[in-house]
Amino acid sequence: MHVGIESLLVRLSARVVFAAATWTNAARSAENIVVTAAEEGEFIVVNAAAELPVAPSAAWEVLSDYERYAEFIPDMRSSRVLFRGANGTVVEQKGEFGFLFFRQAVEVRMAVLEFAPRRIVARAISGSFRELAGRYEINDVPGGVRISYLGRLLPDFPLPPFIGLAVVRHDMEKQFSAMIEEIARRDGLERGKAPRRAAQ
């Protein structure tokens, strides 16, 4: 009896270690995240990308899990689905935007189109931005996936002079990094699951 319990504990410990190791290895990719922000007229264009050794399904699960965004994205107080139908989804998000001494409360409603399991396109239909549009894409690469984001925004509030671009870049890097780390975390948990029992 004791041998059986010890064997079970060993197997459970091994799965926990495996999941933690997988999560740690994947999360290291967050260090290689590339985020750029540039001005295009009155707009700011943001590009972000990262490669990490996870299953495409894990990336899609996190990117499309709008209701849980506030659990892992910094400065996001709430994210909820207001409507979901054949023509798309409407998501309302509330939070804070800023860097150092600059803080700005923001609220936005996004019309979201999903092209499962590879692409999500969203645009603001109301809120704190005169224009806000973005696109996430998931592409296969050797050993994992490449997750990229392209966004174009025009806030309906003044950004601080001289550092406005840095504020946007910092905020987007923080959010994108959190998204990547959550993808790595969930993938690690999924890989560490015990196999299902065969039907008796």
Secondary structure as UniProt FT lines:
FT   HELIX           2..27
FT   HELIX           28..32
FT   STRAND          34..40
FT   TURN            41..42
FT   STRAND          43..52
FT   HELIX           56..63
FT   HELIX           66..68
FT   HELIX           69..72
FT   TURN            74..75
FT   STRAND          76..85
FT   TURN            86..87
FT   STRAND          88..99
FT   TURN            100..101
FT   STRAND          102..115
FT   TURN            116..118
FT   STRAND          119..127
FT   STRAND          129..141
FT   TURN            142..143
FT   STRAND          144..155
FT   TURN            161..163
FT   HELIX           164..191
//
